[in-house]
Amino acid sequence: MQKKINIQNKKARFQYEILDKYTAGIVLTGTEIKSIRNSRASIAESFCEFNDKGELFVINMTIEEYIYGTYYNHKPKAERKLLLNKRELKKLQKEVQNTGLTIIPLRMFITDKGYAKLDIALAKGKKLYDKRETIKDRDNKRNLDRVKKIYK
C-alpha cells in the first residue's frame, strides 16, 4: 500500500480569493513521477499560464531530481503541461484575458490509479486590507473556540 501524497500551496488561500476550482492532469516523465511519490515537490510559488496554442502550463513548480536517476533525470523547474477539457480551457483562457484573473495551483495529489493530478483555481488577488480581515477572522475564531472549550 502506497502512502497518500498531498502537496499543498498553503499561501494561496491567504493571498488569493478563490473563485472556481478545477482538477487537471499533469504531463510528467518517469523520474518526475517518482520524485512526486517521494514527496519531493513544491507548488508554493507556482502559477499557470497559457501559451500561443491555447495550452495551459504550470510554471515555477519545483520537482526535485530523482536521486536514483542517471542522465535521464529531469530539470527541477521545467514548465509542465496541464490536461483539461477543451471547453474548460477556453473558459479559463477567456476569464484570464477579459477580467485579469490568475490561475494558481492549490494541491497536488496522486489518484488511486497512480496518476498525478493538480487542483487549480481561478483566483483574484487580495488587497492588503482583505488579508488583514482574514487574519482578524482567524484570530476571532481561535479565541471563540478557546472560550467554548473552557465552558464545556
Solvent accessible surface area in square Angstrom, and as a share of the most:
residue,aa,sasa,rsa
1,M,240,1.07
2,Q,100,0.45
3,K,133,0.56
4,K,164,0.69
5,I,11,0.06
6,N,81,0.42
7,I,23,0.12
8,Q,94,0.42
9,N,13,0.07
10,K,171,0.72
11,K,110,0.47
12,A,2,0.02
13,R,134,0.49
14,F,61,0.25
15,Q,72,0.32
16,Y,56,0.21
17,E,83,0.37
18,I,45,0.23
19,L,86,0.43
20,D,48,0.25
21,K,112,0.47
22,Y,28,0.11
23,T,76,0.44
24,A,1,0.00
25,G,10,0.10
26,I,17,0.09
27,V,75,0.43
28,L,40,0.20
29,T,82,0.48
30,G,45,0.43
31,T,18,0.11
32,E,9,0.04
33,I,29,0.15
34,K,96,0.41
35,S,1,0.01
36,I,0,0.00
37,R,93,0.34
38,N,72,0.37
39,S,58,0.37
40,R,108,0.39
41,A,16,0.13
42,S,49,0.31
43,I,1,0.01
44,A,49,0.38
45,E,112,0.50
46,S,7,0.04
47,F,74,0.31
48,C,9,0.06
49,E,88,0.39
50,F,38,0.16
51,N,55,0.28
52,D,154,0.80
53,K,169,0.71
54,G,18,0.18
55,E,49,0.22
56,L,0,0.00
57,F,40,0.17
58,V,0,0.00
59,I,35,0.18
60,N,51,0.26
61,M,0,0.00
62,T,32,0.19
63,I,0,0.00
64,E,71,0.32
65,E,91,0.41
66,Y,39,0.15
67,I,127,0.64
68,Y,168,0.64
69,G,21,0.20
70,T,91,0.53
71,Y,181,0.69
72,Y,158,0.60
73,N,40,0.21
74,H,19,0.09
75,K,153,0.65
76,P,51,0.32
77,K,115,0.49
78,A,33,0.25
79,E,105,0.47
80,R,7,0.03
81,K,67,0.28
82,L,3,0.01
83,L,92,0.46
84,L,29,0.14
85,N,78,0.40
86,K,160,0.68
87,R,181,0.66
88,E,44,0.20
89,L,31,0.15
90,K,139,0.59
91,K,99,0.42
92,L,1,0.00
93,Q,47,0.21
94,K,120,0.51
95,E,49,0.22
96,V,45,0.26
97,Q,131,0.58
98,N,111,0.57
99,T,87,0.51
100,G,61,0.59
101,L,23,0.11
102,T,46,0.27
103,I,3,0.02
104,I,4,0.02
105,P,0,0.00
106,L,9,0.04
107,R,78,0.28
108,M,0,0.00
109,F,36,0.15
110,I,18,0.09
111,T,37,0.22
112,D,133,0.69
113,K,169,0.72
114,G,14,0.13
115,Y,136,0.52
116,A,7,0.05
117,K,58,0.25
118,L,0,0.00
119,D,24,0.13
120,I,0,0.00
121,A,0,0.00
122,L,7,0.04
123,A,0,0.00
124,K,109,0.46
125,G,43,0.41
126,K,45,0.19
127,K,125,0.53
128,L,112,0.56
129,Y,143,0.54
130,D,51,0.27
131,K,48,0.20
132,R,145,0.53
133,E,87,0.39
134,T,38,0.22
135,I,76,0.39
136,K,113,0.48
137,D,79,0.41
138,R,117,0.43
139,D,56,0.29
140,N,86,0.44
141,K,133,0.56
142,R,117,0.43
143,N,73,0.37
144,L,99,0.49
145,D,66,0.34
146,R,133,0.48
147,V,75,0.43
148,K,113,0.48
149,K,160,0.68
150,I,125,0.63
151,Y,179,0.68
152,K,206,0.87
